Amino acid sequence: MFSFYDISNSIHQWLSSQMGSTAVMLIEMAIVGVLAISLFAFLGLLLVYMERKVAAFMQLRLGPNRVGWKGTLQTLADTIKLLFKEGFSPDASDKFLFNFAPILVIVVAMLLLAPIPFAKGFQIYDINIGVFYISAVSSIGVIGILMAGWSSNNKYSLLGAMRSGAQIVSYELSAGLSLVVIVAFSGSMSLTQIVQSQADGWWIFKGHIPAMIAFVIFIIAGTAELNRAPFDFAEAESELTAGFHTEYTGMRFAMFFLAEYINMFIMAAVGATLFLGGWMPLHFGNLSGFNHIMDFIPHIVWFMGKTFFLIFVLMWFRWTFPRLRIDQLLTLEWKYLMPISLFNLLLVALVVIKGWHF
Amino acid sequence: MELEQPAISDTGDFTINMGPQHPSTHGVLHLKVTLNGETIKNVEPHLGYIHRSIEKMSEASTYRNFIYLTSRMDYLSAHMNNQACAMVVEKGLQLEIPPRAKVIRMLMSELTRLASHQLWWGALGLDLGAITPYFLGFRDREEILDIFEETCGARLTMNYNVPGGLMYDIHPNFVGKVKTFLKNFEDHLPEYKQLLTGNIIFEERTKGVGILTPEDALSFGCTGAVARGSGISCDVRKWNPYDGYETVQFEEPMETGCDCYSRYVVRIREMEESVKIIEQLIDNIPEGEFQAKTKVVLKVPKGEYYTRVETARGELGVYLVSDGSSNPYRIKYRSPGFSNLAALNTMAKGNKIGDLVAIMATLDLVIPDIDR
C-alpha cells in the first residue's frame, strides 16, 4: 500500500549509498527545510482562501471569485501586493524589536511543525517529548506579540499586546492540562506513540467523558491561544483598530497574518493527533472487517481530513460568535476552565488507574 | 521629540484618541478617552469634523428646496427628516395633505425605520466582533432599498416629500413588493434572534453594561430607543401623532433594564411594531391625490413653527422662524443623535474599553446627524 514511509526510506537509503553519514544528514536537513517552507507557504495560501470562502458561505456572499479558477489565486495576488508595499516603521518605534517580532512569531510557528506526524513514518522529528515540546514552543509566540506591541510605541498596540499576554499565559494552562489528559491515557509524550495507542479506537471514543471534556477545553483554549474570534482581543478590530499589528505594513504584517494561519493548522493538527487519532484510520475494537476497509484510505487523507474538520470548526466559531470582554475572558479561564481541567485530570487519573477506559 | 506631558500620569491614567478615523465610531467622531489600564475614566466627544452648516444653508434656500438638505443629516432616516421639514412648512401654510399622501408617508417612514434598524443590528454585531450579522442585516435592507429605488429613484436620500404631500405617486409594483418583503422578513427575524439575542456571549457583553438611569436619560434629553430602554415613554408617534399615526394600532416597546441589552431589545421590538404598522396600511392605501394644490412660490406667514417626528434614532424637532419671505429666516434642528451622545460619558465611565464600543453601538450614532 502507498506510504510516505517507503518514499522517505528509499531516499534515505539511496543517499546513504552515495555519500557519508554527515553529508546525508545535511542534505536531508536541506530537503526537509525546503519541504517545510513550501508546506508553510502553501498552507498559508490555502487557509486564507479557505477562510474567505467559509466566511462567504456563512455570510450569503460568493467570496473571492475573480483571480484564477474560482478565485484560488486571490491569496497569491494579495501576497504579491503585500510584497510590493513599503515596509514602514514609525519614527518613535524600537527598530530592532519592531523588525524582529514578526520573524520570531513566524519562526515559532515553523518550529511547531517539527513533531507533527502527517502519516505513518512521515514526520520531521519524532521527539519523545512531543507534547511537552509543543506546549513549550507555542508559548514563545506570545513574546513576539508583546515585542510587536511594545516596540510600535502606539497605545493601541500596547493594549493589544498586553491583552494577548494575559490571555495566552492563562489559556496555556488549560490547553496544557487537556493535553496531559491524553498523555495520561496513552502513557507517552511522543506523538507517534500516542497515534499508535489509538489503533483500536480514538481517544475521544475510548476515553469516556474525561476525554470529551478535555477535547472541548482544548478547542476553547486553543482558539484563545490563537487569538482568534471570539477571543481575538489582541487585534479586536472594533476596539483597538488592529491591536498589536496596528503599525505594521507590507510583508511584516503578512508574517503575523501567515503565522496566525499556520498556528491554526498546528492547533488543529495537534487536536486531531491527540483526540481524533491523527493519521490512524477509524478503527473499532474487534470489528476487523470494518477496520480493514478503513485501512485502505491513505493515512495522509485521514490526517488532513481531521485537521481540516477542526480548522473548519475554528472558522465557524469566528464567523458566528461576538467577542468576549477581556475580564470575561479571564473569568472564563480562571473560574471555569481551569478548575474543570484540574478536576478532569483527577478523574482521568482514576480512570487510568482503575483501567475503566476501553 | 520632547513630550510636553508624560504619556502616562502618576496615577496611571493615559489618553487614547478614538477617531476621527476608527472602525467603530461609524464616521468622523473623535472620542478622547482617558483610560486606566482598560477601565474608562472619562470620555470626551469632539465634534465638528463633518459640520456642513446645513442650518445656515437652509436660510439661503426656498421653502421647497431646504427640505432636501436634511436628507444628508441622518441619512439612515432621510425620509423622516424630509417629512419633518415638509410638515413644518405645511403647518405654516395651514395645508391639509391628502389621505393617500399621509398613508404613503407612514408606509415609507416605517420602511425607513426598518432599514435603519437592520443596519444598526448589523453594525452592532460588527462592533461586538461578530461579522456575519452585518451581511444578514444588509440582505433585508437591500430589499427595502430596492422598493425605495423603484418609487423614488433613489435608495438612500429619497427626497420624496414636498410641502403638501409627495413628489410623485407610488410605483405600481410597490404594494406587491412590500408584501413580499414582509413575508421574507418574517422568516428572517428569527435568524436575528438566533445570531445575537440568545447568544450567551452577546448577553454577557450587553447586560448590565452602559447603565443610563431614567433620571439621567431625562436630563440629557435622550429620546428614541435610548430613552425607552430606560423605561421612559417618549414616542412622538404616540404622544403627538402626525400624518395619520393616530389611526394605526401599535405598541411603544419599553424596557426597564437601562442597559445596552434593553436598548437592543427595544429596537428589535420596534422592528416588529413597524412590521405591524405596515401590515395595517399596505392593503388600505386610499385612492385620490398624492399632493395638495400649492402655489409655485411658497411664502410661509410671519411667525414661529415647530414640528417633531420620531425618526429611527429618536425625536427630530424642526424649529422654523419665518419673516414672511420665500426663504426661512432661521431653521434649527433638534437632532436625536446629539442629545443621545451627551449621555455617553455617564454611561461609559467605569466600564471597560470594549464596553465603550457596545455602548456607542446601542446609542446608534449617525455622525452627520450630530454635526449637521
Interface residues (C-beta under 8 A of the other chain):
Chain A: A55 M58 Q59 L60 R61 A92 K155 Y156 L159 R163 A229 P230 D232 A236 E237 S238 E239 L240 T241 W319 T320 F321 P322 R323 L324 R325 I326 D327 Q328
Chain B: M1 A7 F14 I16 H22 P23 S24 E38 G125 L126 D127 L128 G129 A130 I131 T132 Y134 F135 L136 R139 L195 L196 N199 I201 F202 E204 R205 K352 I353 G354 D355 L356 V357
